[in-house]
Amino acid sequence: MLRNLAQGERTVSELAEPFDISLAAASKHIQTLERAGLIRREVRGRVHLCRLESKPLSNAHAWLQYYERFWNNSLDQLEQLLREEGSAQSPKSSTRKGTSL
């Protein structure tokens, strides 16, 4: 629904159309999006027009970008440590001299 609203205003019926759900179910979903501040609904007579509110999405995107950088950096550090550990364990260290069964 949010992707459709990114193209412009849509009615509740237009938002529900691509999904196999009733208008009542679509309306409940839209109410949830409204409470989350992601869309704004305007009533014009009997028609309910919905519009995307992009600011909360921008805030979420910024938050996700921060954590994406954090995890990428952490995983890069882990990869480097594992490579260093792997190169420190040479094949010579895995063979034991003077052992007998």
N, C-alpha and C positions, 0 to 999 in steps of 0.2 A: 504494500500500500504506500509506504513512504517513497519507494522508487517511482511509482506512478505520480505521486504528488510533486515530485521533483520536476516533472514536466509542466506543472501548472495546476490550477484549481480543478477539483473533481467532485462530483456528487457522491453520496453514499452508494448509490446504485452502481456508478462507474467504478468505484473502488472495490465493490463486492464482486463485480462481474468476472474477473479472471479466476476467482476462487470458487471452489465447490462448497459454498456456505450460504446460509440464509441471510436475508437482509437484517434480521434481528441479530444474528451472530456477528455480522459485519459491523453493525452499529455498536455492539458491545466492545468489539476490538477497537473501533474508532474512539469510543469513550475512554478506553485505557490509554490510547495514544494522546488524547487530549489531556488527561490527568498527568501524563508524563511530560507535558509541555511540548510535544513533538508536532502537534498539529493544532490548528485553530479552525473551528466550525462556525460558519455564519449561516443563519437561517434567512432565506429570501422567500417569503410566502411559504409554500409547502416544500420547497427545495432546500436541502442542506448542502452547502458548499464547504468543502474542506480545503485547507491551504497548509502547506508545509511550514513549520517554524524551524528554521535551520540553526539557530543559535545553540540550542542544546546539543544538536548533532556535532557542531563545530567544537564545542567544549569536550564532548566525548572523544572526538577524533584527536584532539590535543592530548588528552589524558592517555589514550591508547598509544600515541606516538612516543610519549615519554617512556612508557613501559616496554614498548618495542625496542627502543634504544637500550634501556636497562638490560633486558634479557639478551639482546644480541651481544652486548658487551660482556655480560656474564658468561654466555656460552662460548664466546671467542676466547675468553680467559681460560675456561675449562678445557677447550680444545688445545690451547697452547700448553697447559700443564700436562695434559695426557700425552702430547707429542714429546715433551721433554722427558717425561717418565718413561715413555716407550724407547726413546733413543738412549736413555741411561741404562736400560736393561739390554745389553748386547747379547748375542748368542753365546759368547764365552761364559757369561755368568750362569747360564742354564746348565752347563756341563760341570760335573764335579770330578776333580782329580783325586785319585787314590781311594775311591770308594769301591768296595767289593761286597758281593752278596754272599 
